[in-house]
Amino acid sequence: MLRIIATLGVLLLTAGCASVLNEDKQVVSVRAVCYGMSMPAQCVAENSRGRWTFNAPKQIEVSKDMFDLRVTCKSLFADKHTTSVRAGVQVAMAGNVLLGGLVGGAVDVATARGLQYPPKVDVVYPSCN
């Protein structure tokens, strides 16, 4: 019985929740793609926590959010096009739900620290001018 308690204690001390271990921002690489090739474009990425304007291709830092990240790009070679990507659950958040229960998971979702967008976002144009 003492061994089980000691093991659980070690697990609790070494396992951190996502809201402690992870940032509320992340870097995302964005490209505008036409016929499989990256091209220059003026883009806007946005979610409920912010809006970022930049020239693609570029790595940008965005605020994590439980809502989709919408990326809209416009190029001289193609009309405006939008791609949306969903945030996925990080492993640290799954561990927190197991150890911290629903309260720990709710904190990770509310702060979005337990979520992450895909590291690469391609705005793929269905057709190019």
Residue pairs with C-beta under 8 A, 6 or more apart in sequence:
11 99
12 99
15 95
15 96
15 99
16 92
16 96
17 92
17 93
17 95
17 96
17 99
17 100
17 104
17 107
17 108
17 114
18 90
18 92
18 93
18 95
18 96
18 108
18 113
18 114
19 96
19 104
19 107
19 108
19 111
19 113
19 114
21 92
21 113
22 90
22 92
22 113
22 114
22 116
23 64
23 113
24 63
24 64
24 111
24 112
24 113
25 61
25 62
25 63
25 64
26 61
26 62
26 64
26 116
26 117
26 119
27 59
27 60
27 61
27 62
27 119
28 45
28 59
28 60
28 61
28 62
28 69
28 117
28 118
28 119
28 120
28 121
29 57
29 58
29 59
29 119
29 120
29 121
30 43
30 45
30 54
30 56
30 57
30 58
30 59
30 60
30 71
30 73
30 121
30 122
30 123
31 38
31 56
31 57
31 120
31 121
31 122
31 123
32 38
32 39
32 40
32 41
32 43
32 56
32 57
32 73
32 75
32 78
32 122
32 123
32 125
33 39
33 122
33 123
33 124
33 125
34 75
34 77
34 78
34 125
34 128
35 128
38 56
38 57
39 75
39 77
39 78
40 55
40 56
40 57
40 75
41 55
41 56
41 73
41 74
41 75
41 78
41 123
42 53
42 55
42 56
42 73
42 74
42 75
43 53
43 54
43 55
43 56
43 58
43 71
43 72
43 73
43 74
43 123
44 51
44 52
44 53
44 54
44 71
44 72
44 73
45 51
45 52
45 54
45 60
45 62
45 69
45 70
45 71
45 121
46 52
46 69
46 70
47 62
47 63
47 65
47 67
47 68
47 69
47 70
48 65
48 67
49 63
49 64
49 65
49 112
50 62
50 63
52 60
52 61
52 62
54 60
56 73
56 123
62 69
62 117
63 112
64 87
64 112
64 113
64 115
64 116
64 117
65 87
65 112
65 115
66 87
66 109
66 112
66 115
67 87
68 84
68 85
68 86
68 87
69 84
69 85
69 87
69 117
69 121
70 82
70 83
70 84
71 82
71 83
71 84
71 85
71 121
71 123
72 80
72 81
72 82
72 123
73 80
73 81
73 123
74 80
74 81
75 125
77 128
77 129
78 125
78 127
78 128
78 129
79 125
79 129
81 123
81 124
81 125
81 126
82 123
83 121
83 122
83 123
83 124
85 117
85 118
85 121
86 117
87 112
87 115
87 116
87 117
88 115
88 116
88 117
88 118
89 114
89 115
90 114
90 115
90 116
92 108
92 114
93 105
93 108
93 109
93 113
93 114
93 115
96 104
96 105
96 107
96 108
96 114
97 104
97 105
97 108
100 107
105 114
108 114
108 115
109 115
